[in-house]
Amino acid sequence: MLYGKPSLNARSNVCFGLRQTHVLNRLKDTTERSETVHVMKYVFPRQFSLHNAFTSEVDPKDTAQAFKDYTLREKEIKRTVLKDIRSKSKVPKRLRGACEKLIARLRRKHRGCSYPALIRHYCPIDSTSSGCANTNAMSLATAASQVSAFCRSVVAHVFPSQLWGVGEIEAHNKSRIMYHIDRFVALRRYESMTLHEVLQDIKITDIPWLVPQDYNDKTKMAASDFSKRKELLAELVYYLFDSFLVPLVNSSFHVTESSAHRNQLFYFRHDVWRQLAEPTLNEMRSSMFQELPPTTVKRLLSRRGLGTSQVRLLPKESGLRPIINLRRRLLTRINGDMVLGRSINSILTPAFNVLNYEKVCMKSLIMELMLTSCSRWHHNDWVHHSSPPTISFLNCNSFAPNCKRVAISASLSTLPSSTCAHVSTQYRKVL
């Protein structure tokens, strides 16, 4: 959900709502039953024996997250159809009838929902502060209460009320879902909310579409029947949060933390974030980075194993600060399949350990690098100051010439401590 990128139309304007890759946008014929069954495979994957968050294990080669991303599962569905051609239109018994009609209605309500109108109503742009150049970046963020109101309104427009029950049961269950949506939006970074907490106060036994078709009201509900009803509702709620709410927030807002407020999350509308970030990105393109043609990039990447990294901007009180994430694992192609490889930090860790070892052995190298002929300050200047001077670290790397640093790094292999090969091992201290 964090650091999402906007979805643009042909005129390069931001499109609000779910992305075009979402299953509700890809399948547009709401009258076609086969498409409704296809959507049900996304909502209830466990019932169709597909990969799910409840019984399936996550392959670490596919994702670095705790749970898999289920935005696109077409390849998996195609494999199951090839195994059994009847599974293309076959619906599990507990999902036939009322459930299938409710999912078809959900698709129609999604097609009729105006996402841009809802975000303009619940998350308006403050015209007085957006045009000021000296405005604090955090003041342009949308309040979490407004984002929560937008999300709850979309869920109320798209998801049929009968999914939560009828009458007083529907009002109670729906209020609990809306409460947990508000909690979810207000969470700080690294905080979590479990599915068990969401299902805790929901009355499952009185939801009509969960009742089996041949159920006798006069008999006592079996434990296996209650467990199955809870299983179906858990899949629906998980789809609501994981495959609907998170993509909705990601496609409508740029969610990020700030340097001043640590783990508190700020929600910037994508059109507001573009206006805020474009000046900083243009300055970085002109002063910090050099644009390369695609042929040069492919040639350089074919010779090195480090790959590339992405730059994101972190808002602060005055402007934005660029951050490069070197811990992110990179996608690599192995035998025709895209799998997660090693991160840049993990690749550079052995070299980093060697340099730290040589730094301890040859402390004079550090002084030689710091006290170059291009240094702005001398060692004696720091001693006679009555108070520490204020120094700007912008472009501080230019103080020490690159050729000098490269020469010092290359000389490490000729040092007395480097006559043998460096061996990096892991160990633990037992106290």
PyMOL commands that set and color helices and strands:
alter all, ss='L'
color gray80, all
select helices_A, chain A and resi 23-26+33-43+74-83+85-88+93-95+98-112+115-122+127-130+137-140+144-158+161-163+168-186+195-199+208-210+223-252+270-287+294-303+344-361+364-370+379-383+396-399+402-414+416-418
alter helices_A, ss='H'
color red, helices_A
select strands_A, chain A and resi 7-8+14-15+253-258+262-269+311-315+320-324+329-334+337-343
alter strands_A, ss='S'
color yellow, strands_A
deselect
rebuild
show_as cartoon
